[in-house]
Amino acid sequence: MKTVFPILGVLTAILLSYALYEALVAAPTEQTMGDVQRIFYYHVPSAWTAFILFFVNFGASVFYLTKRRPAADIVALVSAEVGVVFCTVVLVTGPIWARPVWGIWWAPGDIRLTSTLVLWLIYVSYLVLRRFSSSGQTPTLAAALAVLGALCVPFVYFSIWFFRTQHPQPVMGGGGSIDPRMLHVLLINWLAFSCFAFLVCWSRYRLERLQREVDQAHALESLLEPRRSAR
């Protein structure tokens, strides 16, 4: 495993570099929006990656609620952490793209924008709960909150299909269309982002598991210390 991670890291770095070139140089320039449309190759893959991570968080949380496996709780935690990072990228790149196209940074009444912000706030609340609560019921409460958050993901994705919104229609399905060359670049960037997210989650999982083992060792040592002193 020690050799697999560096190899995957190098391959992911190469893939990210290639995806960057494809997005900024090779992809055709959109006729209406111009080069600002290239944010699309980071905005959309970040959203898709965040959605996948939130569904991983949902599955791990349900598994923890039913089986009480610590490993599932760790998977839920790290997938939420990395998912929030990618969702933050979505919320940052969205207004940057909207300003020159719509003339405004944010449309408060837009259902897609508002629901994405709500989704982000739910998972930030999840992480705050995990970080600052020391109760033994924290993993259970967090898992229940994760189930609520996962229910918001389909609503965010399908909102532009059922509500009038300034947000563009989906490029695949729902009546949308995209140039095949743009779709190629989009999928390459999504693959690169997904690989990067997997590596970060893997690294974070190992770190969190090690941290919990150290905490358990310290807790056990503190319990044994009074008995040693009594002798």
C-alpha positions as CSV (number, residue, x, y, z in Angstrom):
1,M,0.0,0.0,0.0
2,K,3.0,2.3,0.7
3,T,4.0,2.2,-3.0
4,V,0.4,2.3,-4.5
5,F,-0.4,5.7,-3.0
6,P,2.6,7.6,-4.5
7,I,2.0,6.0,-7.9
8,L,-1.6,7.0,-7.9
9,G,-0.6,10.4,-6.7
10,V,1.8,10.9,-9.7
11,L,-0.8,9.6,-12.1
12,T,-3.5,11.9,-10.7
13,A,-1.1,14.9,-10.9
14,I,-0.5,14.1,-14.6
15,L,-4.2,13.7,-15.2
16,L,-4.9,17.0,-13.5
17,S,-2.3,18.8,-15.6
18,Y,-3.7,17.3,-18.8
19,A,-7.2,18.3,-17.7
20,L,-6.0,21.8,-17.1
21,Y,-4.5,22.0,-20.6
22,E,-7.6,20.6,-22.1
23,A,-9.9,23.1,-20.3
24,L,-7.8,26.3,-20.9
25,V,-6.3,25.6,-24.3
26,A,-7.7,22.6,-26.2
27,A,-11.4,23.1,-25.6
28,P,-13.2,25.2,-28.2
29,T,-14.2,28.7,-27.1
30,E,-17.9,29.2,-26.5
31,Q,-19.4,31.6,-29.1
32,T,-21.6,33.6,-26.8
33,M,-19.8,33.7,-23.5
34,G,-16.2,33.5,-24.7
35,D,-13.3,32.3,-22.5
36,V,-15.3,32.9,-19.2
37,Q,-17.2,29.8,-20.1
38,R,-14.1,27.7,-19.4
39,I,-15.0,28.0,-15.7
40,F,-17.6,25.4,-16.7
41,Y,-14.9,22.7,-16.7
42,Y,-14.2,23.3,-13.0
43,H,-17.7,24.3,-11.8
44,V,-19.6,21.3,-13.1
45,P,-17.0,18.6,-12.2
46,S,-16.7,20.0,-8.7
47,A,-20.5,19.8,-8.3
48,W,-20.6,16.2,-9.6
49,T,-17.7,15.2,-7.3
50,A,-19.3,16.8,-4.3
51,F,-22.6,15.0,-5.0
52,I,-20.8,11.6,-5.2
53,L,-19.0,12.3,-1.9
54,F,-22.2,13.3,-0.2
55,F,-23.8,10.0,-1.4
56,V,-20.8,8.1,0.0
57,N,-21.3,10.0,3.2
58,F,-25.0,8.9,3.1
59,G,-24.2,5.3,2.5
60,A,-21.5,5.2,5.2
61,S,-23.8,6.9,7.7
62,V,-26.7,4.4,7.1
63,F,-24.2,1.6,7.4
64,Y,-23.0,3.0,10.7
65,L,-26.5,3.4,12.0
66,T,-27.3,-0.2,11.3
67,K,-23.9,-1.9,12.0
68,R,-22.1,0.5,14.3
69,R,-18.8,0.0,12.5
70,P,-16.2,2.7,13.4
71,A,-14.7,2.4,9.9
72,A,-18.0,3.4,8.4
73,D,-18.1,6.4,10.7
74,I,-14.6,7.4,9.5
75,V,-15.7,7.1,5.8
76,A,-18.7,9.3,6.5
77,L,-16.6,11.9,8.1
78,V,-13.8,12.2,5.5
79,S,-16.3,12.1,2.6
80,A,-18.2,15.0,4.1
81,E,-15.0,16.9,4.6
82,V,-13.8,16.6,1.1
83,G,-17.3,17.0,-0.3
84,V,-17.7,20.4,1.5
85,V,-14.4,21.5,-0.1
86,F,-15.7,20.7,-3.6
87,C,-19.1,22.2,-2.9
88,T,-17.2,25.4,-1.8
89,V,-15.5,25.4,-5.2
90,V,-18.9,25.3,-6.8
91,L,-20.2,28.2,-4.7
92,V,-17.1,30.3,-5.5
93,T,-16.9,29.5,-9.3
94,G,-20.6,30.0,-9.8
95,P,-20.7,33.7,-9.0
96,I,-17.4,34.3,-10.8
97,W,-19.1,32.8,-13.9
98,A,-22.4,34.5,-13.3
99,R,-21.0,38.1,-13.0
100,P,-20.0,38.6,-16.6
101,V,-22.8,36.5,-18.0
102,W,-25.8,37.6,-15.9
103,G,-24.5,40.9,-14.7
104,I,-24.9,39.9,-11.0
105,W,-22.9,37.9,-8.6
106,W,-25.8,36.1,-7.0
107,A,-29.5,35.7,-7.8
108,P,-31.2,35.2,-4.3
109,G,-34.4,33.8,-5.8
110,D,-32.7,31.3,-8.0
111,I,-33.7,27.8,-6.7
112,R,-30.5,26.1,-7.9
113,L,-28.2,28.6,-6.2
114,T,-30.2,28.8,-3.0
115,S,-30.6,25.1,-2.6
116,T,-26.9,24.5,-3.2
117,L,-26.1,27.0,-0.5
118,V,-28.5,25.2,1.9
119,L,-26.8,21.9,1.0
120,W,-23.4,23.4,1.8
121,L,-24.7,24.8,5.1
122,I,-26.1,21.4,6.1
123,Y,-22.8,19.7,5.6
124,V,-20.8,22.5,7.3
125,S,-23.2,22.0,10.3
126,Y,-22.4,18.3,10.1
127,L,-18.6,19.0,10.3
128,V,-19.1,21.5,13.1
129,L,-21.1,18.9,15.1
130,R,-18.3,16.4,14.5
131,R,-15.6,18.8,15.5
132,F,-17.0,20.5,18.6
133,S,-19.3,17.9,20.2
134,S,-17.6,15.4,22.6
135,S,-20.8,13.4,23.4
136,G,-20.7,9.7,22.8
137,Q,-23.8,10.1,20.7
138,T,-22.1,12.5,18.2
139,P,-21.5,9.9,15.5
140,T,-25.2,8.8,15.7
141,L,-26.5,12.4,15.6
142,A,-24.1,13.2,12.7
143,A,-25.3,10.2,10.8
144,A,-28.9,11.3,11.1
145,L,-28.0,14.8,9.9
146,A,-26.1,13.2,6.9
147,V,-29.3,11.4,5.9
148,L,-31.1,14.7,5.8
149,G,-28.3,16.3,3.8
150,A,-28.3,13.5,1.2
151,L,-32.0,14.1,0.6
152,C,-31.2,17.6,-0.5
153,V,-28.7,16.4,-3.2
154,P,-31.4,15.1,-5.7
155,F,-33.4,18.3,-5.1
156,V,-30.4,20.4,-6.0
157,Y,-29.7,18.4,-9.1
158,F,-33.2,18.2,-10.4
159,S,-34.3,21.7,-9.3
160,I,-33.6,23.3,-12.7
161,W,-35.8,20.7,-14.4
162,F,-38.9,21.6,-12.4
163,F,-38.5,25.2,-11.5
164,R,-38.0,28.4,-13.5
165,T,-34.4,29.5,-12.9
166,Q,-31.6,31.6,-14.4
167,H,-29.3,28.7,-14.1
168,P,-28.6,26.9,-17.5
169,Q,-30.3,23.7,-18.2
170,P,-28.3,20.5,-17.7
171,V,-25.8,19.7,-20.5
172,M,-26.7,16.1,-20.5
173,G,-30.4,15.1,-20.3
174,G,-33.3,17.4,-19.5
175,G,-33.2,18.9,-23.0
176,G,-29.7,20.2,-22.8
177,S,-26.9,19.7,-25.4
178,I,-23.2,20.2,-25.5
179,D,-20.5,20.1,-28.2
180,P,-18.8,16.7,-28.2
181,R,-15.4,18.3,-27.8
182,M,-16.6,20.2,-24.7
183,L,-18.1,17.0,-23.3
184,H,-14.8,15.2,-23.8
185,V,-13.0,17.9,-21.8
186,L,-15.7,18.0,-19.2
187,L,-15.4,14.3,-18.5
188,I,-11.6,14.4,-18.4
189,N,-11.8,17.1,-15.7
190,W,-14.4,15.1,-13.8
191,L,-12.2,12.0,-13.9
192,A,-9.2,14.1,-12.7
193,F,-11.2,15.7,-9.9
194,S,-12.7,12.3,-8.8
195,C,-9.2,10.7,-8.7
196,F,-7.9,13.6,-6.6
197,A,-10.9,13.4,-4.3
198,F,-10.3,9.7,-3.8
199,L,-6.7,10.2,-2.9
200,V,-7.5,13.0,-0.4
201,C,-10.2,10.8,1.2
202,W,-7.8,7.8,1.3
203,S,-5.1,9.9,3.0
204,R,-7.6,11.5,5.4
205,Y,-9.1,8.1,6.3
206,R,-5.7,6.7,7.2
207,L,-4.9,9.8,9.3
208,E,-8.3,9.8,11.1
209,R,-8.0,6.0,11.9
210,L,-4.5,6.6,13.3
211,Q,-5.7,9.5,15.4
212,R,-8.5,7.4,16.9
213,E,-6.1,4.6,17.7
214,V,-3.8,7.1,19.5
215,D,-6.8,8.5,21.4
216,Q,-7.9,5.1,22.4
217,A,-4.4,4.2,23.6
218,H,-4.2,7.4,25.6
219,A,-7.6,6.7,27.1
220,L,-6.6,3.2,28.1
221,E,-3.4,4.5,29.6
222,S,-5.2,7.1,31.7
223,L,-7.4,4.3,33.0
224,L,-4.5,2.1,33.9
225,E,-2.4,4.9,35.5
226,P,-4.4,5.0,38.8
227,R,-4.0,1.3,39.3
228,R,-0.3,1.5,38.8
229,S,-0.1,4.4,41.3
230,A,-2.0,2.3,43.8
231,R,0.6,-0.4,43.7
